[in-house]
């Protein structure tokens, strides 16, 4: 298995996130927070 170093995640108010590549090429996102950014308003969701 391969894991990336934690880095700030924009979608999680810059709290740490990392990625784990598991057997079978399963990509798992590891998130160190319950925070989430809000919905970004675009022409598609107004």
N, C-alpha and C positions, 0 to 999 in steps of 0.2 A: 504494500500500500504506500501511496505517496501523499504527503500533506504539505500544503503551502504555509508559509509563515503568516501569522495573523496581520491583517491590515485594516485600516478604517474603511467601513462600508457606508457609502453615501446614502443608501436606502434605509440605513439603521442609525441615523443621526451620528455617523462617524464612529460608532462603537466597533470593536474588533470582530472581523469575520475571517474565516479560513476555509479552504476547500480540501476535501479528502477524496482521492481517487481510489476507490475500492475495487476488488476483483470483479471482473465482468464489465469493466469500464463504467462503473456506477459512480457518478459525481455527487458527493454529499457536501452541502454547505453547512458549516459550523458557525453558529451565531451566538455571541456572548452578551445578548441583551433581549429585552422584551420591547424595546423602543422601535418604532417604525416611522418613516417619513410619511407625510400625507400624500394624497392623490395630486398629481401634477395636472393642472388644467390645460387641456389642448383643444383644438378645434373638434376633435373626435368625441370628447366626453363632456362638452358644455351643454 
